[in-house]
Amino acid sequence: MELLEVYRCPEFIYPVVFAAKFKGVKNAGAIRQRIVKAATMEEGPERDKERDAVNFAFINAKLVCLITSPLHLQTAAVQALFASSTETMRTKTLHSEIIWNLNPTNNISEAIKRYGVSDDMTDLIVMHIVSWEREDILQRMRNVVDGELDLLANVSQVTDWDTVIKHYKLDQEPAYKDFTGSTAKEREIIDNIVISSVAMKSIIN
């Protein structure tokens, strides 16, 4: 399996989404500082260079553990692309729109706090949306993140399923209650409900 996943969405202006997972991340604090610095630097070539270097969606995969599957992430990215194409984005960039889509509520600050980079995080998902397929994306990710590449399919291994149930209020969801007691089926149902919530978020709100 490839360590860098590629989702192709030819119906959108930015048709290529890259995603990778890192574990054992050692420089989360430095990444967060670089993101803040890039956002506050004065205009000029150095600012443009630094913004390009950290132009990714950095998603905390460990601290809150609310990512249930690669399809969960892919759905959030597709919804961000759809919002961009219809000029209905709730945030300023496609990458921040992905993070907003992952959060069950409409609170953008809450989404960034919950899913964004924290100083003590060790598991990180990095996503990038671009208008053409670039061969240097994985190296650009490595240039920023000091960690070991891991299969994105392994993300469910660090998912805090109890927190997901609480966060999405699934304990009262009939589709979930019918399968409690069967761990594999229970997690499959949770994943389906979470993905559906992301897909419907822009319509409901």
N, C-alpha and C positions, 0 to 999 in steps of 0.2 A: 504494500500500500504506500501511496505517496505521502510524504510528510507535509507537503504544501498542497492544499486542496484548491481546486479552481471551479468556480460556478460560472457558467456562461448564460447570460440573459440577453440574447440578441435583440429583443424588442425594446430595449432601453438605450439611451444615448451613451451611458457608461455601462457597457455590457459584460465586463469581466470583474468577478469578485474573487480575491485571493484570501485564504484563511490558513492559519497555522497555529499550533499550540506549543507553548514552551513550558517546561517544568523545571524546578530547581532554579528559578530566576533569582539572581543575586543583586541586581541593580534596579529594583523597582523604584526606590526613592529617587535615584538619578534620572530615571525615565520620566517620572512625574515632574521633576524640576525642569527637565528639558521642554516638556510640553508647556509648562507655565512660562518659561523664558521665551519660547517661540511665539507665544500669544501676546507677549508684552514688549517685545523688542521694537525699536524704532524702525521705520521703513528703510529698506536698503537691501543690497545684495546678501549681506550676512543673515538678515532676517528671513529672506526668501529661501536661502540655503538651509537654514535650521528648520523652517516650517516644512520644507520638502522632506527633510530627514525623518521627521516624526509624524508625517502625514499618514497616519494609520488610525484605525479604531482599536484601542487597547482595552481589552475586556478582562476584568478580574474573574478568573475561572475557579479560584480556590476560596477566597475569604468568605464570600456569601454562598457560593456553590449553587447558583440558581440556573445554570445552563444545563439543559436536560439531554441535548443531542446536537450533532452537527446540523441536522435539519432545522432545529430551533434557531441557530445562527443564520442559516441560509434564508429562512423565512423573514427574519428581521432585516437582512440586507435587501431582499427583493422588495419589501415594503418601503424601505428607504428610497430605493430607485423609483418606485411607483410615485411616492410623494414628491420626489424631485421632478418627475416628468409631468405631474399635474400641478406643480407649483403650490403644494400644500404642506411643505416641510414645516415641522414645529421647531427645528433647530437650525443652526447656521451652516452646517456641513453635512455631507452624506455620512461621514463616519460618526458624528455625534447623533445623527438620526438613527443609526443602527442601535446605539446604546439606549436611546429613548424608546425605541420599539421593544427592546427587551424588558423594559420595566412595565409592570401591570398598570401603574397609575400614570397620569399625565404630567406629573411633577418632574420637570427636566433636571433640576438641581438634585433631586432625590435619585434619579437615574444615574447621573454622573457619580454621585457619592457611592451608590450601591454597586455599580458595575465598572466604574473607572479604576484607574491605577491607585493603589495604596502603598505606602512605604514598606509594609511587611508582607506583601503578597509574594507567593512563590510559584503560582501557576497562572499563566497569562495566555490569552488568545489574542492574536493580532490579525486584523482584517484590513484589506485595502481594496478600494473600488477604483477602477481605471477604465479608460476608453479603448485601450488596446492591450494585448497580451505582452507583458514585459518579462524578459528572462532574468532580470536582476532583482525581482521582488524578494525572493527568499534571502539573498545576500543583504539587501537593504534592511530586512527584518533583523538579521543576525548582527548587523552593524549597530543596532539600537539595543537589542535585548541580550543580556549575558545570561544564557540559560540553555538547557538541553531541549532540542526539538523532540516532540512526542506526537504520536498519532492523534489527530483530532477526534477520532472515534473513541479514544480513551477518556474523553471529557466526562462521560457519565460515571466514571469510576470515582470522581471526586465530588460528584453532585450530592448535596445535602438534601435528600429526598423529603425528609420531615419538614425542612424549612420551605421547600417548594410547595408542599401541601398546605402549610400554614399561610404562606405568602399569597397563594392563589385561592385560598379558602376552599380547598377541594374536599375537606372532610364532610361537606354537605352536598357534594356533587354526586348525583345518583350513579353516573357512569363509573365513577371511581369507587364508590362504596360497594358496588356489586362484585369487585375483584380484590378487595382487601384480603390479605392472607396468602395470596399468590404473588411473590415478590416480582418475578419477571413480568407477569401480566399487569400487575399494579403499576410498575414503572412505565410500561408501554402505554397504558391509559393516561397516566400523568403527562407523559411526553406529548401525546396526541392533543390533550386539552390545552397544554401550554402553547403548542404550535398554533392551534386554532385561535387562541387568545391574541397572539401576535398578529396573525393574518387578519383578524377582524378589528384590530385596534383602531385603525384609521377610519373604518366605516362607522363603528359605534361612537367614536369621539368626533 
